[in-house]
């Protein structure tokens, strides 16, 4: 037989077998667009804005649908009801961590973020217990955040009201809080080892935030030095970059909306004054400021598609059969930007979290830290930092943009797993 003919026949048989296998599997899974051999539905996705692609597909296939990234199926959950049912009501079944190969190459399925099963449960339990012993959730951690907020203000004063990019300074502050917990010390922002560490951390997270394909599995024992190192990295990655990005987004939105900034500063003046540092007890008496911080997190939609989950065993979900290990993507965008819960969701409006009397209004749709069994372990610390850092900055400075507020670009830049604000400069004018 001619070698070319043999090759064509072999490839044809391979494609037919792949199509047969896909069709057999797809009959049990939720509906979705027909995948192409080998590459699946990749051509139907805009990897610069995955969330937008998922929203468009949900209009055709409903709140639960299947996509193929390569040859393996991924089930998409779109909308509050589907996300809540999976992550909250059936949390144990959806508590697995889906595959992100570039993460796995680095973490080896260790630590908190990317581990599974016994490794994840024991590492998370140990980490939370240790952090509590180090002061997490106690008054001592608030003291450390307040101290760092004061140091942050002093660094901002050194800019002498000149135009500056706040990214570096806003990255130092939350990183130093984690350092004070894990290393029991903070570092000067000029410390060269600290600067180098921040640079490496930022580069690692940037690389790991790219879109994913392929899959790799590694089984490791729980309490090893390697697991400890990866867990520490998880704490720094989750506790530094996400808070820093949110703070940068927050200041940019406050520059864009000076009327919001003025109301926050009026509330700070009324409740806190100028002669003491803000504390967490103040938050209950500052509904507008609390609403602004919540709206920043809702509006920026930091992790549009969340970290991927996976089902821990074969399950039946809404009359579909989902095999064990299937990757699950939950669209947090579809929850945070739900137009029934948050009218005009594409508009920055603190009123989304205020009732008609101006009191703070909670919302079950507020899921910037995800929800369920694998929600962010550092949510409490992050919320403390956002409140204390932002109120301390606004207590001490007026924010001056370099251009007219109406010309400020607030369009986020998508990096695959997260959205970051565009680069910008501002002036911190001492009050």
C-alpha positions in Angstrom: 0.0 0.0 0.0 1.2 3.5 -0.8 2.6 5.2 2.3 0.6 8.3 1.7 -2.6 6.3 1.4 -1.8 4.4 4.5 -1.2 7.6 6.4 -4.5 9.2 5.2 -6.4 6.0 6.2 -4.7 6.0 9.7 -5.5 9.6 10.3 -9.1 9.1 9.1 -9.6 6.1 11.4 -8.1 8.1 14.3 -10.5 11.0 13.7 -13.5 8.7 13.3 -12.6 6.9 16.5 -12.3 10.2 18.3 -15.6 11.4 17.0 -17.3 8.1 18.1 -15.8 8.4 21.6 -16.8 12.0 21.9 -20.3 11.4 20.8 -20.7 8.5 23.3 -19.5 10.7 26.1 -21.4 13.8 25.0 -24.7 12.0 25.1 -24.5 11.9 28.9 -23.0 15.4 29.5 -24.9 18.7 29.4 -25.4 20.2 25.9 -22.9 22.4 24.2 -21.4 23.4 20.8 -20.1 20.6 18.6 -16.3 20.2 19.3 -13.8 19.9 16.5 -11.4 16.9 16.6 -8.3 17.4 18.7 -8.8 21.1 19.4 -12.4 20.9 20.7 -14.2 24.3 21.1 -11.0 26.4 21.4 -11.8 28.4 18.2 -15.1 29.5 19.8 -13.4 31.1 22.7 -11.9 34.5 23.1 -9.1 33.9 25.6 -8.7 37.6 26.1 -12.2 37.6 27.6 -13.3 34.1 28.4 -16.1 35.3 30.6 -17.8 37.1 27.7 -17.5 34.0 25.5 -19.2 31.9 28.3 -22.0 34.4 28.6 -22.7 34.3 24.9 -22.7 30.5 24.9 -25.0 30.3 27.9 -27.7 32.2 25.9 -27.7 29.3 23.4 -27.2 26.3 25.7 -28.5 27.4 29.1 -26.9 27.7 32.6 -25.2 24.3 32.4 -23.3 23.4 29.3 -20.2 21.5 28.1 -17.1 22.8 26.3 -14.1 20.9 25.1 -10.7 22.4 25.6 -8.7 19.9 23.5 -10.2 16.4 23.8 -11.5 16.7 27.4 -14.9 18.0 28.5 -15.4 20.9 30.8 -18.8 21.6 32.3 -19.6 25.3 32.6 -22.0 26.6 35.3 -23.4 30.1 34.5 -25.7 32.1 36.8 -26.3 32.3 40.5 -28.6 29.3 40.8 -26.3 26.9 39.1 -23.2 28.1 40.9 -25.0 28.0 44.3 -26.4 24.6 43.7 -23.0 23.1 42.9 -20.6 24.9 45.2 -22.9 25.4 48.3 -25.7 22.9 48.2 -23.6 20.1 46.8 -20.2 21.4 47.9 -18.5 18.1 48.7 -19.3 16.7 45.3 -17.8 19.8 43.6 -14.9 20.2 46.0 -12.2 18.9 43.6 -9.7 21.2 41.9 -9.8 21.2 38.2 -6.7 21.0 36.0 -4.4 24.0 35.3 -1.3 22.4 33.9 1.1 25.4 34.4 0.0 25.6 38.0 0.5 21.9 38.5 4.0 22.0 37.0 4.9 24.4 39.7 2.8 23.2 42.7 2.9 19.5 41.9 -0.6 19.3 43.2 0.6 20.4 46.7 -0.4 23.4 48.9 -3.9 24.6 49.3 -5.0 26.0 45.9 -4.2 23.1 43.5 -4.3 20.0 45.8 -7.1 17.5 46.0 -8.6 14.9 48.3 -6.8 14.1 51.6 -3.8 16.4 50.7 -6.1 19.4 50.3 -8.2 18.7 53.4 -5.3 18.1 55.7 -3.2 21.0 54.3 -6.1 23.4 54.5 -7.0 22.4 58.1 -3.3 22.6 59.2 -2.9 26.0 57.5 -6.0 27.6 59.0 -5.1 26.3 62.5 -1.5 27.6 62.2 -2.6 31.0 60.9 -5.0 31.3 63.9 -2.1 30.5 66.2 -0.2 33.3 64.5 -2.9 35.7 65.1 -5.3 35.4 62.2 -8.9 36.4 63.2 -7.6 38.0 66.4 -7.0 41.6 67.4 -3.2 41.1 66.9 -3.6 40.7 63.1 -5.7 43.9 63.0 -2.8 45.7 64.8 -0.4 44.5 62.1 -2.7 45.7 59.3 -3.1 49.1 61.0 0.7 49.3 61.4 1.2 48.5 57.7 -1.5 51.1 56.8 0.5 53.8 58.6 3.7 52.7 56.9 1.8 52.8 53.5 0.8 56.4 54.2 4.4 57.3 55.0 5.6 55.9 51.7 2.9 57.8 49.9 4.0 61.0 51.5 7.5 60.4 50.1 6.0 60.9 46.6 5.7 64.6 47.5 2.3 64.9 45.7 4.1 64.2 42.4 2.6 61.9 39.8 3.3 58.3 40.6 2.2 54.8 39.6 0.8 53.2 42.9 1.2 49.6 41.8 4.5 48.9 43.6 3.6 50.5 46.9 0.1 48.9 46.9 1.8 45.5 46.3 4.2 46.0 49.2 1.5 46.6 51.9 -0.5 43.4 51.7 2.7 41.4 51.1 4.2 42.8 54.3 1.1 41.7 56.2 1.6 38.1 55.1 5.3 38.5 56.0 4.4 39.7 59.5 2.2 36.5 59.9 4.6 33.9 58.4 8.0 35.4 59.2 6.9 37.4 62.2 8.5 40.6 60.8 7.8 43.2 58.1 10.2 44.7 55.7 11.1 48.2 54.6 9.7 49.0 51.1 13.3 49.8 50.1 14.7 46.4 51.3 16.4 44.9 48.2 15.6 41.3 49.2 11.9 42.3 49.7 11.8 44.0 46.3 13.4 41.0 44.6 10.9 38.7 46.3 8.0 40.8 45.1 9.4 40.8 41.6 9.6 37.0 41.5 6.2 36.7 43.0 4.6 39.0 40.4 6.4 37.2 37.5 5.3 33.8 38.8 1.7 34.8 39.1 1.7 36.5 35.7 3.0 33.3 34.0 0.5 31.2 35.9 -2.4 33.4 34.9 -2.3 32.3 31.3 -5.0 30.1 29.7 -4.7 26.3 30.1 -4.8 23.0 28.0 -3.5 19.4 28.7 -3.4 17.6 31.9 -1.0 16.0 34.5 -1.5 14.2 37.7 0.9 13.9 40.7 0.4 12.1 44.0 2.4 13.3 46.9 2.4 12.7 50.7 0.8 15.5 52.8 3.3 16.9 55.3 6.5 17.4 53.5 8.9 20.3 53.2 7.9 20.7 49.5 4.2 20.9 50.6 5.1 23.6 53.2 6.9 25.7 50.5 4.0 25.5 48.1 1.5 26.3 50.9 3.6 29.4 51.8 3.6 30.4 48.1 -0.2 30.0 48.0 -0.5 32.3 51.0 1.7 35.0 49.4 0.1 34.6 46.0 -3.5 34.7 47.3 -2.8 37.3 50.0 -0.6 39.8 48.0 -1.5 40.1 44.3 -5.3 39.8 44.6 -5.5 42.5 47.3 -3.0 44.7 45.5 -4.9 44.5 42.3 -8.2 45.3 44.1 -6.6 48.3 45.7 -5.3 49.5 42.4 -8.7 49.0 40.8 -10.3 50.8 43.7 -8.2 53.9 43.5 -8.7 54.1 39.8 -12.5 53.9 40.2 -12.3 56.6 42.9 -10.4 58.8 40.5 -13.0 58.2 37.9 -15.9 59.0 40.3 -14.8 62.0 42.5 -18.3 62.3 43.9 -18.0 58.9 45.4 -14.6 59.7 46.9 -16.0 62.9 48.4 -18.8 60.9 50.2 -16.4 58.4 51.5 -14.1 61.1 52.9 -17.1 62.8 54.5 -18.0 59.6 56.2 -14.4 59.1 57.4 -14.3 62.6 58.8 -17.6 62.1 60.6 -16.9 58.7 62.1 -13.1 58.5 62.5 -11.8 62.1 62.3 -8.1 62.8 61.8 -6.6 62.0 65.2 -6.7 58.2 65.2 -6.2 55.3 62.8 -9.3 53.6 61.3 -10.2 50.3 63.0 -12.6 47.4 62.0 -15.2 48.5 64.5 -15.6 51.7 62.4 -16.9 49.7 59.5 -20.3 49.1 61.1 -20.8 52.8 61.3 -19.7 53.5 57.7 -22.3 51.9 55.4 -21.4 54.1 52.4 -17.6 53.2 52.6 -18.5 49.5 53.1 -20.8 49.7 50.1 -18.1 51.3 48.0 -15.6 48.6 48.8 -18.1 45.9 48.0 -19.0 47.6 44.7 -15.3 47.8 43.8 -15.0 44.1 44.2 -18.2 43.4 42.4 -17.5 45.7 39.5 -13.9 44.7 38.8 -14.8 41.0 38.7 -11.2 40.0 39.7 -11.5 36.3 38.9 -14.2 36.0 36.2 -14.2 32.2 35.9 -12.9 31.4 39.3 -10.3 28.6 39.7 -11.6 25.5 38.1 -13.3 22.9 40.3 -13.8 19.2 39.6 -16.4 16.6 40.7 -15.1 14.1 43.3 -17.1 11.2 41.9 -19.6 10.3 39.2 -22.7 12.5 39.8 -26.0 13.3 38.4 -26.6 17.1 38.2 -29.8 18.5 36.7 -30.5 15.2 34.9 -27.0 15.1 33.4 -24.3 12.6 34.2 -20.9 14.1 35.0 -18.0 11.6 35.4 -15.6 11.8 38.3 -12.7 14.2 37.7 -14.6 16.3 35.1 -13.4 19.9 35.2 -16.1 22.5 36.3 -15.8 26.2 35.5 -18.1 28.5 37.5 -18.7 31.9 36.0 -18.4 34.4 38.8 -19.1 37.1 36.3 -22.6 35.8 35.8 -23.2 36.1 39.5 -21.5 39.4 40.2 -23.0 41.1 37.1 -26.5 39.6 37.4 -28.7 42.4 36.1 -31.7 41.4 38.3 -29.7 41.6 41.6 -27.5 44.5 40.4 -29.4 46.8 38.0 -27.1 48.2 35.3 -24.3 45.8 36.4 -21.7 47.4 34.0 -22.0 50.7 35.9 -20.0 51.4 39.0 -22.7 52.2 41.6 -22.3 51.8 45.4 -26.1 52.0 45.6 -26.0 48.3 44.6 -25.2 47.6 48.3 -27.4 50.3 50.0 -31.1 50.2 50.9 -33.4 53.1 50.4 -32.4 54.4 53.9 -28.7 54.4 53.1 -28.0 51.4 55.2 -25.6 48.7 54.0 -27.4 45.9 52.2 -25.9 42.4 52.0 -26.3 40.3 48.9 -26.0 36.5 48.4 -24.7 37.2 44.9 -21.5 38.8 46.4 -19.0 36.1 45.6 -15.6 37.7 44.8 -13.9 35.2 47.0 -15.9 32.3 45.4 -18.2 30.3 47.8 -18.5 26.8 49.2 -15.9 24.4 50.4 -13.0 25.9 48.4 -13.8 29.6 48.8 -10.7 31.8 49.6 -9.2 30.9 53.0 -8.0 34.5 53.4 -11.3 36.3 52.9 -11.4 37.7 56.4 -7.9 39.1 56.1 -8.5 40.5 52.6 -11.6 42.3 53.7 -9.8 43.8 56.7 -6.9 45.0 54.5 -9.2 46.6 51.9 -11.1 48.5 54.5 -8.2 49.6 56.6 -5.8 50.5 53.7 -8.4 52.4 51.7 -9.8 54.3 54.6 -6.3 55.2 55.9 -5.3 56.5 52.5 -8.4 58.6 52.1 -8.1 59.9 55.6 -4.7 61.3 54.8 -4.8 62.2 51.1 -6.9 63.7 48.3 -6.6 61.8 45.1 -5.7 64.0 42.1 -5.9 62.5 38.6 -3.6 63.6 35.8 -6.5 63.9 33.3 -10.2 64.9 33.5 -12.1 62.1 35.3 -14.4 61.5 32.3 -11.2 60.7 30.2 -9.9 58.1 32.7 -9.8 54.6 31.2 -11.1 51.9 33.7 -11.3 49.1 31.2 -9.6 46.0 32.8 -7.0 44.0 31.1 -7.7 40.3 31.1 -4.8 38.0 31.8 -6.6 34.6 31.5 -7.6 33.9 35.1 -7.9 37.4 36.4 -8.5 41.0 35.3 -6.1 43.8 36.2 -6.5 47.6 35.9 -4.7 49.5 33.1 -1.5 51.3 34.2 -2.2 54.8 35.5 -0.7 57.6 37.6 -2.1 59.9 40.2 -1.0 62.4 42.8 -1.5 61.8 46.5 -2.2 65.3 48.0 -1.7 65.4 51.8 -4.8 66.7 53.6 
